[in-house]
Amino acid sequence: MLTRAVAAAGDADAVLMLVGTNGDWESEGHDRQSMDLPGDQDELIRRVCAANPKTVVCLNSGSPVTMDWALEPAAILQTWFGGQEMSGALVDILFGEADPGGRLPTTIPIRLEHNPSFGNFPGENSELRYGEGLLVGYRWYETRGLPVRFPFGHGLSYTQFEIGEPRLSSDCHGPGSLLTLDVPVTNTGDRVGSEVVQCYVAPDAPMLFRPERELRAFGKVQLEPGESTTLTLTLDDRAFAYWDPGDATFAELQKRPGGTPQVVPAGGGGQRRLEAGWYVDAGTYLLHIGRSSAETAHICPVEVMKEFGPLSR
């Protein structure tokens, strides 16, 4: 069958390949043991792309696959499990009746071993550790500096967009205030299309360990060729906050018999909060405005003048 497929591809003007998984391979009732496509599908893609460079690969899967052939097709569509309307939607995208305006809700890593859960899953001795902690999803890859196949938030269009310089309502943030970003967006291409502007918040020097940056606001616009608009993103206290579980025993542990203060070995110094809650550290925060977790168009600094919290739940 591989030989027949390659021969047919070589004689075709263009090739459309639908590959992927189904309920036999992906289910809520069990976990996959590999990121590879089942069977010989990876080899099929490589051979067909070699026979005809005008190949479009449509991935009908519910989660990331290895895709070590990603540079070989002319285009890749991640269609997920589209249900009964998938065929009509796919035809609209392929024939240009609709713009592929979706964005990846997950990171597609280069290899299985780069995943945040690798080394913790499936567990040992009836115990499963969630060892990635805060570094779930894109937070892991960004903070660890790991290369990825396609980043969280990634997605292309049949047209092009320009994200202009954001205008901030203030360069400072304080308790209870709302910070707004007015982001100009222009369709610079010759087709109607949609763009998703994403805002990631990166603390400069947090008291506790934090991910490199975190998605805190986003917005989607659809524009005609040459059309411009202003997209407004809003950040509140929680956009800058993180959960501190507190250290209620710190005051007791800090003192030796006799009352002499000392630094507790577990931790980065003598600064602790006793009460658990959502807190905002004082300092500089960088707002990364762009198209994905890895593609930043603009960086805007914001100052929080003093620490505050805990925030109300």
Secondary structure, DSSP 8 states (H G I E B T S, - for coil): -HHHHHHHHHHSSSEEEEEE--TTT-BTTB--S-SS-STTHHHHHHHHHHH-S-EEEEEE-SS----TTTTSSSEEEE----GGGHHHHHHHHHTTSS------SS-EESSGGGSTTBTTBS-BTTB---TTTT--THHHHHHHT--EEE-TT----SS-EEE---EES-SEE-TT--EEEEEEEEE-SSS-EEEEEEEEEEESS-SS---S-EEEEEEEEEE-TT-EEEEEEEE-GGGT-EEE---TTHHHHTB-TTS-B---SSSSSS---SS-EEEB-SEEEEEEEESSSS-EEEEEEEEE-S-B-----
